């Protein structure tokens, strides 16, 4: 399954601060429908992600009925991204 969407980068200031983009509700529902087939525990879903020319492997995390995509520092640096920027994300579910 491949998904493409636009979203805003936001910052989570928890004990391990990180940047994320929230998967929109419709695509999150589609992901939830297949999650039992692809999750490896706690509802996380392994994915291959692309923003611009940068690609990496990570996992989607369930949050508040949707999924969130963690955005690594190396990706933000390579694509010159900051909190609040809108990005187009391509996901390939593994």
SVG drawing of the C-alpha trace seen along z (x, -y; Angstrom):
<svg xmlns="http://www.w3.org/2000/svg" viewBox="-11 -27 32 37">
<polyline fill="none" stroke="black" stroke-width="0.4" points="0.0,0.0 1.3,-3.5 -0.1,-6.7 0.7,-10.4 -0.5,-13.3 0.4,-16.9 0.8,-17.8 2.4,-20.3 5.5,-19.5 4.9,-19.8 7.1,-19.4 6.4,-17.2 8.2,-18.3 7.9,-15.1 10.7,-13.3 12.2,-12.5 11.4,-15.5 10.7,-14.8 9.2,-16.2 6.2,-14.6 3.6,-15.0 0.1,-13.7 -1.4,-11.4 -4.9,-12.8 -8.0,-11.0 -9.0,-9.2 -5.5,-7.8 -5.3,-6.9 -8.5,-4.9 -7.1,-3.1 -3.9,-2.3 -5.9,-1.1 -7.8,1.3 -4.6,3.1 -2.7,2.6 -3.4,6.1 -1.6,7.5 1.5,5.2 2.1,4.1 4.9,5.6 3.4,4.6 1.8,1.7 0.0,0.7 3.2,-0.7 3.4,-0.2 6.7,0.1 7.0,-2.2 9.4,-3.6 9.0,-7.4 9.9,-10.1 9.9,-13.8 11.4,-15.7 14.6,-13.8 15.1,-12.2 14.0,-8.7 14.2,-6.7 12.7,-3.7 10.7,-4.3 7.5,-3.4 4.1,-5.1 2.8,-5.5 -0.9,-5.6 -2.0,-8.9 -5.4,-10.3 -7.1,-8.1 -4.6,-8.9 -1.1,-7.9 2.0,-10.1 5.2,-10.1 8.5,-10.8 10.7,-13.2 14.4,-12.7 16.8,-15.6 18.9,-14.4 15.7,-14.6 14.8,-18.1 18.4,-19.2 18.6,-17.7 15.3,-19.2 15.7,-22.5 12.6,-21.9 11.4,-23.5 8.5,-23.2 5.3,-24.5 6.4,-23.7 4.0,-22.0 5.4,-18.9 4.3,-16.2 4.9,-12.8 4.9,-9.5 4.6,-6.4 5.2,-2.8 3.8,-0.3 6.2,2.5"/>
</svg>
